[in-house]
């Protein structure tokens, strides 16, 4: 079992354990906070373009993220509708909603872990 490192840390100031969380597929990023937000915004707006604009992201980058998600998942997470009189649009699938919910819970557990570990570094 690892020992405490408190004897190494300064008495003043604050130390914190930090990290970022995403899911990988074959050693490449599959799903994380950015893709989750993009899917949520597509769900709200019905548009990849509008979602990208809200996130201050290029349409090309958003499109690449969606293409990667749709390729890496068992079934597409975003369904594209071809343009017509009212233009095209996009919608997320129920699987995408499940993935967003799963990632949200995973992040809550991860945040709790980070807070627990950070608490262990505090000098009393």
C-alpha positions as CSV (number, residue, x, y, z in Angstrom):
1,X,0.0,0.0,0.0
2,X,1.3,3.5,-0.9
3,X,2.4,5.7,1.9
4,X,1.3,9.2,2.4
5,X,3.4,11.9,0.7
6,X,2.3,14.7,3.1
7,X,5.9,15.0,4.4
8,X,7.0,16.1,0.9
9,X,4.3,18.8,0.5
10,X,4.5,22.4,1.7
11,X,2.4,23.3,4.7
12,X,1.0,26.4,3.0
13,X,-0.9,26.4,-0.2
14,X,-3.3,23.8,-1.5
15,X,-2.7,20.6,-3.5
16,X,-5.4,18.9,-5.6
17,X,-5.6,15.7,-7.6
18,X,-6.9,16.6,-11.0
19,X,-7.6,14.7,-14.3
20,X,-9.7,14.5,-17.4
21,X,-12.0,11.6,-18.2
22,X,-12.9,10.1,-21.6
23,X,-13.6,6.7,-23.0
24,X,-11.2,5.3,-25.7
25,X,-11.8,2.8,-28.5
26,X,-8.7,1.0,-29.9
27,X,-6.4,3.6,-28.3
28,X,-8.3,6.6,-29.8
29,X,-10.6,9.0,-28.1
30,X,-14.2,7.8,-28.4
31,X,-16.3,9.8,-25.9
32,X,-15.6,12.6,-23.5
33,X,-17.0,16.0,-22.3
34,X,-16.7,17.7,-25.7
35,X,-18.5,15.0,-27.7
36,X,-21.1,14.7,-24.9
37,X,-21.8,18.5,-25.1
38,X,-21.9,18.3,-28.9
39,X,-24.5,15.6,-28.9
40,X,-26.6,17.5,-26.3
41,X,-26.5,20.6,-28.4
42,X,-27.4,18.7,-31.6
43,X,-30.4,17.2,-29.6
44,X,-31.4,20.7,-28.6
45,X,-31.0,22.4,-32.0
46,X,-31.5,19.6,-34.5
47,X,-28.4,20.8,-36.3
48,X,-24.7,20.0,-36.3
49,X,-24.0,23.5,-37.7
50,X,-25.9,25.2,-34.9
51,X,-24.4,23.0,-32.2
52,X,-20.9,23.8,-33.5
53,X,-21.6,27.5,-33.6
54,X,-22.8,27.4,-30.0
55,X,-19.6,25.7,-29.0
56,X,-17.4,28.1,-31.0
57,X,-16.2,25.1,-33.0
58,X,-15.9,24.8,-36.8
59,X,-18.5,22.8,-38.6
60,X,-15.6,20.6,-40.0
61,X,-14.4,19.7,-36.5
62,X,-18.0,18.9,-35.3
63,X,-18.6,16.8,-38.4
64,X,-15.3,14.9,-37.8
65,X,-16.3,14.2,-34.2
66,X,-19.8,12.9,-35.3
67,X,-18.2,10.8,-38.1
68,X,-15.8,9.3,-35.5
69,X,-18.6,8.6,-33.0
70,X,-20.8,7.0,-35.7
71,X,-17.9,4.8,-36.9
72,X,-16.7,3.8,-33.4
73,X,-20.1,2.9,-32.0
74,X,-22.0,-0.3,-32.9
75,X,-24.8,1.8,-34.5
76,X,-24.8,5.5,-35.5
77,X,-25.3,8.0,-32.7
78,X,-26.3,10.8,-34.9
79,X,-28.8,10.5,-37.8
80,X,-28.5,13.0,-40.6
81,X,-31.5,14.1,-42.6
82,X,-31.0,15.3,-46.2
83,X,-32.0,18.8,-47.0
84,X,-35.3,19.7,-48.6
85,X,-37.6,22.7,-48.6
86,X,-36.8,23.4,-44.9
87,X,-33.2,22.2,-45.1
88,X,-31.7,19.1,-43.5
89,X,-31.1,18.4,-39.9
90,X,-29.7,16.0,-37.5
91,X,-31.0,14.0,-34.5
92,X,-29.3,11.9,-31.9
93,X,-30.4,8.4,-31.2
94,X,-31.6,6.8,-28.0
95,X,-28.1,5.1,-27.8
96,X,-26.5,8.6,-27.8
97,X,-28.8,9.6,-24.9
98,X,-27.8,6.5,-23.0
99,X,-24.1,7.2,-23.7
100,X,-24.5,10.8,-22.4
101,X,-26.3,9.6,-19.3
102,X,-23.6,7.0,-18.7
103,X,-20.8,9.5,-19.1
104,X,-22.5,11.9,-16.8
105,X,-22.6,9.3,-14.0
106,X,-19.1,8.2,-14.8
107,X,-17.9,11.8,-14.4
108,X,-19.7,12.1,-11.1
109,X,-17.9,9.1,-9.7
110,X,-14.6,10.3,-11.2
111,X,-15.1,13.8,-9.5
112,X,-15.9,12.1,-6.2
113,X,-12.7,10.1,-6.6
114,X,-10.6,13.2,-7.3
115,X,-12.1,15.0,-4.3
116,X,-11.4,12.1,-2.0
117,X,-7.8,11.8,-3.1
118,X,-7.4,15.6,-2.9
119,X,-8.6,15.5,0.7
120,X,-5.8,13.1,1.5
121,X,-3.2,15.7,0.5
122,X,-4.5,18.4,2.7
123,X,-2.4,19.4,5.7
124,X,-4.4,19.7,8.9
